[in-house]
């Protein structure tokens, strides 16, 4: 108990012939249309204040930028100042797991996590209606494990706060059409399993 673990990593990547979605009329085409650099940092912290409790945190920072774009990208509105799609600059995950031992045997395991992401664009053109503002998702679960650990039953809730959020989208300027795909609403589930 009362232990702490910290892992950190730095990374740097250069891309040549970066593939982008280039719109030709009403047809989206994948083309090698640019170059980019990606720099980032990741940190993971795990803390055990007591044997029964684990608290963890993960943080990521990503600086992704275009360094060169050809005319095909520029013609459809992708500029070197644009943000990468599906690449938030900051992301953070916090989680807590607690094991409650029962006097009758077995245990109950409680879990709670919060996942936060910075502003995220869902297309390379950075269409404002497809931008997902910074937001957090909360998930929770509880599981009972039998004394012999052969079977378990659990209850969980995903997207506990019933957050509306964009997970993808598409802008079709050829016909003036834009659509969003939203994430799943709040959902409850039950797990029952057995180990053989």
Residue, then its C-alpha position, 0 to 999 in steps of 0.5 A: x500500500x501507499x505506493x506510487x508509479x509514474x511513467x512518462x514518454x516524449x515522441x516526435x514524428x515527421x510525416x511525408x506524403x501525408x494522406x488527406x481527404x481531398x474533395x473532387x466535386x461530390x467525390x471524396x478522394x484520399x491523396x498524398x497531399x502534405x507533410x507534417x510534424x507531430x510532437x507529444x508528451x504522455x504521462x501516466x500516474x498510478x497511486x495505491x494509498x491502500x491495498x484496496x484502492x487504486x487511483x490513476x491519471x493519464x495526461x496527453x499533449x499533442x502538437x500536430x501541425x502541417x509543414x507543407x501542403x500541395x495545391x490539391x489540399x489548399x484548393x479545398x480549404x486545408x491550410x497549414x494553420x488548420x488543426x488535425x482532425x480527431x487530434x485534441x491538443x490535450x486529453x486527460x483520464x482519471x479513474x478510481x478502482x476500489x475493492x471491497x472485501x465481504x465477510x461472507x467471501x468474495x468482493x465488490x469492485x467499484x469503478x469510476x472514470x472521467x475522460x476529458x478531451x480538448x476541442x476536436x475537429x472532425x474533418x481536415x477543413x475544420x468545419x465549425x459545425x463538425x467541431x466538438x468543444x472540450x468535454x468530459x465523459x463519465x462512466x461507472x460500474x460495480x461488480x460482485x465476484x464470488x468467493x471462489x472467483x469462478x463467477x461474477x455479475x456486474x452493473x455499469x453505466x456509460x456516459x453517466x451524464x448523458x452528454x451529447x457529443x460528436x464522434x465524426x462527421x462529413x462536409x460535402x461542399x459539392x452539394x452543400x451537405x454536412x452531417x454529424x455522427x453523435x456518440x451513444x447516449x447514456x446506457x446501462x448494462x449488466x455483465x454475467x460471466x464464469x471462469x472455467 
